[in-house]
């Protein structure tokens, strides 16, 4: 992957110049460490290979296999695990590096892709609701549901898609270091869009828990992709 892969962008994270009257309010990217854990499940892969290594050691000793054979099997298991976990971490880092979330006063833009760059423009009237889930460190995710029958294919969004929502995929800002502040900014823009469309705005209060969902609803529309 070239360091200058996105040098051709007129504005970082955007497919083109902003039209008159539109301006950027916020831009951000995922935290790659959190992305490796939450999206790539690197910790579960590490635990799997750790368990596999332990099993190979115990089984080898119980069955009285030669110690050099037991040691070799354990070393190979550790090496295989290290390679797998390393690749997952590398991909998380590369994905975070090439991902830009952008909020303007008109739309939300998701640009991502390690090998093949993809960019999705989602006008605020298209967003039916948004939720917030944060951890104890304030790092969190913001899944966005689309209204009016709008849909973006799950494989095109991953890993920036809400898990297990295959029928109605939801774009998701993942592993944001200051997720609550970003969610508040998005909620404000959805309120503005709802008032402009003369439609009611509904917001659920945040709940005092590790996962604090907030819901914001606005009018329906269709997203455009570039």
Sine and cosine of phi, psi and omega as CSV:
sin_phi,cos_phi,sin_psi,cos_psi,sin_omega,cos_omega
0.00,0.00,0.80,-0.60,-0.04,-1.00
-0.97,0.25,0.59,-0.81,0.06,-1.00
-0.91,0.41,-0.40,0.92,-0.07,-1.00
-0.97,-0.23,0.43,0.90,-0.07,-1.00
-0.82,0.57,-0.60,0.80,-0.09,-1.00
-0.95,-0.31,0.34,0.94,0.00,-1.00
-0.89,0.45,-0.41,0.91,-0.04,-1.00
-0.97,0.23,-0.13,0.99,0.01,-1.00
-0.93,0.38,0.76,-0.65,0.06,-1.00
-0.91,0.42,-0.56,0.83,0.08,-1.00
-0.69,-0.73,0.73,-0.68,-0.04,-1.00
-0.79,0.62,0.81,-0.58,0.07,-1.00
0.99,0.10,-0.01,1.00,-0.05,-1.00
-0.85,-0.52,0.53,-0.85,-0.05,-1.00
-0.98,0.21,-0.22,0.98,-0.02,-1.00
-0.24,-0.97,0.01,-1.00,0.05,-1.00
-0.92,0.39,0.54,-0.84,0.03,-1.00
-0.96,0.28,0.68,-0.74,0.07,-1.00
-0.94,0.35,0.23,-0.97,0.01,-1.00
-0.86,0.51,0.70,-0.71,0.02,-1.00
1.00,-0.02,-0.07,1.00,0.02,-1.00
-0.92,-0.38,0.66,-0.75,0.00,-1.00
-0.56,-0.83,0.40,-0.92,-0.03,-1.00
-0.98,0.21,0.74,-0.67,0.06,-1.00
-0.98,-0.19,-0.55,0.84,-0.07,-1.00
-0.29,-0.96,0.57,-0.82,0.15,-0.99
-0.68,-0.74,0.55,-0.83,0.02,-1.00
-0.33,-0.95,0.12,-0.99,-0.01,-1.00
-0.63,-0.78,0.34,-0.94,0.02,-1.00
-0.94,0.35,0.40,-0.92,0.19,-0.98
-0.99,0.15,0.87,-0.49,-0.15,-0.99
-0.91,0.41,-0.51,0.86,0.02,-1.00
-0.91,0.41,-0.71,0.70,0.04,-1.00
-0.92,0.39,-0.61,0.79,0.02,-1.00
-0.89,0.46,-0.65,0.76,0.02,-1.00
-0.88,0.47,-0.60,0.80,-0.02,-1.00
-0.99,0.17,-0.72,0.70,-0.14,-0.99
-0.99,0.12,-0.62,0.79,-0.05,-1.00
-0.99,-0.11,-0.69,0.72,-0.06,-1.00
-1.00,0.03,-0.21,0.98,0.01,-1.00
0.82,0.57,0.63,0.78,-0.05,-1.00
-0.87,0.49,-0.56,0.83,-0.02,-1.00
-0.92,0.38,-0.59,0.81,0.03,-1.00
-0.93,0.36,-0.61,0.79,0.05,-1.00
-0.90,0.43,-0.66,0.75,0.03,-1.00
-0.89,0.45,-0.67,0.74,0.03,-1.00
-0.90,0.43,-0.62,0.78,0.01,-1.00
-0.87,0.48,-0.75,0.66,-0.02,-1.00
-0.94,0.34,-0.50,0.87,0.10,-0.99
-0.90,0.44,-0.70,0.72,0.05,-1.00
-0.91,0.42,-0.64,0.77,0.02,-1.00
-0.89,0.45,-0.66,0.75,0.03,-1.00
-0.89,0.45,-0.69,0.72,0.02,-1.00
-0.88,0.47,-0.69,0.73,0.01,-1.00
-0.88,0.48,-0.69,0.72,0.00,-1.00
-0.88,0.47,-0.64,0.77,0.02,-1.00
-0.91,0.41,-0.77,0.64,-0.04,-1.00
-0.89,0.45,-0.72,0.69,-0.01,-1.00
-0.89,0.46,-0.65,0.76,0.00,-1.00
-0.91,0.42,-0.64,0.76,0.00,-1.00
-0.94,0.33,-0.63,0.78,-0.01,-1.00
-0.91,0.41,-0.65,0.76,-0.02,-1.00
-1.00,0.08,0.10,1.00,0.07,-1.00
0.86,0.51,0.64,0.77,0.09,-1.00
-0.96,0.29,0.40,-0.92,0.04,-1.00
-0.83,0.55,0.64,-0.77,-0.07,-1.00
-0.87,0.49,-0.60,0.80,0.00,-1.00
-0.91,0.41,-0.57,0.82,0.04,-1.00
-0.94,0.35,-0.65,0.76,0.04,-1.00
-0.89,0.45,-0.70,0.71,-0.01,-1.00
-0.90,0.43,-0.66,0.75,0.00,-1.00
-0.90,0.44,-0.68,0.73,0.02,-1.00
-0.88,0.48,-0.67,0.74,0.01,-1.00
-0.91,0.42,-0.68,0.73,-0.01,-1.00
-0.90,0.44,-0.67,0.75,0.02,-1.00
-0.90,0.44,-0.62,0.79,0.04,-1.00
-0.90,0.43,-0.68,0.73,0.02,-1.00
-0.90,0.44,-0.69,0.73,0.00,-1.00
-0.90,0.44,-0.69,0.73,0.02,-1.00
-0.88,0.48,-0.68,0.73,0.03,-1.00
-0.90,0.44,-0.66,0.75,-0.01,-1.00
-0.89,0.45,-0.63,0.77,0.01,-1.00
-0.91,0.41,-0.73,0.69,-0.02,-1.00
-0.89,0.46,-0.75,0.66,0.00,-1.00
-0.90,0.43,-0.64,0.77,0.02,-1.00
-0.88,0.48,-0.66,0.75,0.02,-1.00
-0.91,0.40,-0.64,0.77,0.03,-1.00
-0.90,0.44,-0.68,0.73,0.02,-1.00
-0.91,0.42,-0.66,0.75,0.02,-1.00
-0.88,0.47,-0.67,0.75,0.01,-1.00
-0.92,0.38,-0.63,0.78,0.05,-1.00
-0.88,0.48,-0.68,0.73,0.02,-1.00
-0.89,0.46,-0.72,0.69,-0.02,-1.00
-0.91,0.42,-0.62,0.78,-0.01,-1.00
-0.92,0.39,-0.68,0.73,0.03,-1.00
-0.89,0.45,-0.60,0.80,-0.02,-1.00
-0.92,0.38,-0.53,0.85,-0.05,-1.00
-0.98,-0.18,0.06,1.00,0.00,-1.00
-0.98,-0.18,0.73,-0.68,0.09,-1.00
-0.73,-0.69,0.84,-0.54,0.16,-0.99
-0.99,-0.10,0.75,-0.66,-0.02,-1.00
-0.78,-0.63,0.74,-0.67,0.17,-0.98
-0.90,-0.43,0.84,-0.54,0.15,-0.99
-0.96,-0.28,-0.10,-0.99,0.06,-1.00
-0.98,0.17,0.02,1.00,-0.03,-1.00
-0.84,-0.54,-0.45,0.89,-0.17,-0.99
-0.36,-0.93,0.22,-0.97,0.17,-0.99
-0.95,-0.32,0.71,-0.71,-0.03,-1.00
-0.84,-0.55,0.76,-0.65,0.07,-1.00
-0.91,-0.42,0.90,-0.44,0.11,-0.99
-0.89,-0.46,0.81,-0.58,0.02,-1.00
-0.41,-0.91,0.11,-0.99,0.04,-1.00
0.78,-0.63,0.85,-0.52,-0.01,-1.00
-0.99,0.13,-0.80,0.60,0.00,-1.00
-1.00,-0.02,-0.63,0.78,-0.02,-1.00
-0.78,-0.62,0.91,-0.41,-0.05,-1.00
-0.96,0.28,0.69,-0.73,0.05,-1.00
-0.78,-0.63,0.56,-0.83,-0.01,-1.00
-0.68,-0.73,0.79,-0.62,-0.01,-1.00
-0.86,-0.52,0.81,-0.58,0.07,-1.00
-0.99,-0.16,0.84,-0.54,-0.03,-1.00
-0.83,-0.56,0.98,-0.17,0.04,-1.00
-0.88,0.48,0.53,-0.85,-0.04,-1.00
-0.86,0.51,-0.60,0.80,0.04,-1.00
-0.88,0.48,-0.31,0.95,0.03,-1.00
-0.98,0.22,-0.40,0.92,-0.09,-1.00
-0.99,0.17,0.89,-0.46,0.02,-1.00
-0.99,0.15,-0.59,0.81,0.00,-1.00
-0.29,-0.96,0.31,-0.95,0.06,-1.00
-0.62,-0.79,0.60,-0.80,-0.01,-1.00
-0.81,-0.59,0.26,-0.97,-0.02,-1.00
-0.73,-0.68,0.73,-0.68,0.10,-0.99
-0.72,-0.70,0.86,-0.51,-0.05,-1.00
-0.82,-0.57,0.41,-0.91,0.09,-1.00
-0.99,-0.15,-0.11,-0.99,-0.07,-1.00
-0.91,0.42,-0.39,0.92,-0.01,-1.00
-1.00,-0.01,0.01,1.00,-0.01,-1.00
1.00,0.07,0.01,1.00,0.06,-1.00
-0.99,0.11,0.71,-0.70,-0.09,-1.00
-0.38,-0.92,-0.04,-1.00,-0.02,-1.00
-0.86,-0.50,0.50,-0.86,0.06,-1.00
-0.78,-0.63,1.00,-0.06,0.08,-1.00
-0.97,0.24,0.60,-0.80,-0.06,-1.00
-0.83,-0.56,0.88,-0.47,0.05,-1.00
-1.00,-0.05,0.59,-0.81,-0.05,-1.00
-0.98,-0.21,0.63,-0.78,-0.02,-1.00
-0.97,-0.24,0.06,-1.00,0.09,-1.00
0.91,0.42,0.44,0.90,0.00,-1.00
0.98,0.21,0.08,1.00,0.02,-1.00
-0.93,0.37,0.60,-0.80,-0.05,-1.00
-0.46,-0.89,0.64,-0.77,0.13,-0.99
-0.85,-0.53,0.74,-0.67,-0.08,-1.00
-0.86,0.52,0.67,-0.75,-0.04,-1.00
-0.83,0.55,-0.72,0.69,0.00,-1.00
-0.88,0.48,-0.48,0.88,0.02,-1.00
-0.95,0.31,-0.43,0.90,-0.05,-1.00
-1.00,-0.04,-0.56,0.83,-0.15,-0.99
-0.84,0.55,0.66,-0.75,0.11,0.99
-1.00,0.05,0.16,0.99,-0.04,-1.00
-1.00,-0.06,0.78,0.62,0.01,-1.00
-0.71,-0.71,0.56,-0.83,0.03,-1.00
-0.91,0.41,0.78,-0.63,-0.06,-1.00
-0.85,0.52,0.64,-0.77,0.13,-0.99
0.94,0.35,0.18,0.98,0.07,-1.00
-0.99,-0.17,0.96,0.27,-0.08,-1.00
-1.00,0.10,-0.59,0.81,-0.05,-1.00
-0.95,0.31,-0.72,0.69,0.06,-1.00
-0.84,-0.54,0.98,0.18,-0.07,-1.00
-0.86,0.51,0.60,-0.80,0.01,-1.00
-0.85,-0.52,0.87,-0.50,0.14,-0.99
-0.84,0.54,0.51,-0.86,-0.03,-1.00
-0.56,-0.83,0.78,-0.63,0.18,-0.98
-0.98,0.19,0.88,-0.47,-0.13,-0.99
-0.95,-0.30,0.53,-0.85,0.19,-0.98
0.80,0.60,0.71,0.70,0.02,-1.00
-0.99,0.14,0.78,-0.62,-0.02,-1.00
-0.88,0.48,-0.54,0.84,-0.01,-1.00
-0.80,-0.60,0.88,0.47,-0.17,-0.99
-0.89,0.45,-0.61,0.79,-0.06,-1.00
-0.89,0.45,-0.68,0.74,0.01,-1.00
-0.92,0.40,-0.61,0.79,0.03,-1.00
-0.92,0.39,-0.66,0.75,0.03,-1.00
-0.89,0.45,-0.62,0.79,0.04,-1.00
-0.90,0.43,-0.65,0.76,0.02,-1.00
-0.91,0.41,-0.67,0.74,0.03,-1.00
-0.90,0.44,-0.66,0.75,0.03,-1.00
-0.86,0.51,-0.65,0.76,0.03,-1.00
-0.88,0.48,-0.69,0.72,0.00,-1.00
-0.92,0.40,-0.58,0.82,0.04,-1.00
-0.93,0.36,-0.58,0.81,0.08,-1.00
-0.90,0.44,-0.68,0.73,0.01,-1.00
-0.89,0.46,-0.69,0.73,0.01,-1.00
-0.90,0.43,-0.62,0.79,0.01,-1.00
-0.92,0.40,-0.66,0.75,0.02,-1.00
-0.91,0.40,-0.62,0.78,0.01,-1.00
-0.91,0.43,-0.53,0.84,0.01,-1.00
-1.00,0.01,0.02,1.00,-0.01,-1.00
0.84,0.55,0.72,0.69,0.04,-1.00
-0.83,-0.56,0.47,-0.88,-0.03,-1.00
-0.92,0.38,0.54,-0.84,0.05,-1.00
-0.93,-0.36,0.76,-0.65,-0.02,-1.00
-0.86,-0.51,0.78,-0.62,0.03,-1.00
-0.75,-0.66,0.78,-0.63,0.08,-1.00
-1.00,-0.01,0.68,-0.73,0.02,-1.00
-0.91,0.41,0.51,-0.86,0.03,-1.00
-0.92,0.40,0.58,-0.81,0.00,-1.00
-0.98,-0.18,0.66,-0.76,-0.04,-1.00
-0.97,0.22,0.97,0.24,0.01,-1.00
-0.53,-0.85,0.10,-1.00,0.03,-1.00
-0.87,0.49,-0.60,0.80,0.09,-1.00
-0.96,-0.29,0.91,-0.41,-0.06,-1.00
-0.90,-0.44,1.00,-0.02,-0.03,-1.00
-0.97,0.23,0.70,-0.71,0.19,-0.98
-0.84,-0.55,0.63,-0.78,-0.11,-0.99
-0.84,-0.54,0.73,-0.69,0.00,-1.00
-0.74,-0.67,0.75,-0.66,-0.03,-1.00
-0.86,-0.51,0.61,-0.79,0.05,-1.00
-0.64,-0.77,-0.23,-0.97,-0.05,-1.00
-0.97,0.24,0.21,-0.98,-0.05,-1.00
-1.00,-0.09,0.36,-0.93,0.05,-1.00
-0.17,-0.99,-0.25,-0.97,0.01,-1.00
-0.84,-0.55,0.72,-0.70,0.02,-1.00
-0.99,0.15,0.44,-0.90,0.10,-0.99
-0.92,-0.39,0.58,-0.81,0.05,-1.00
-0.90,-0.43,0.49,-0.87,0.04,-1.00
-0.71,-0.70,0.00,0.00,0.00,0.00
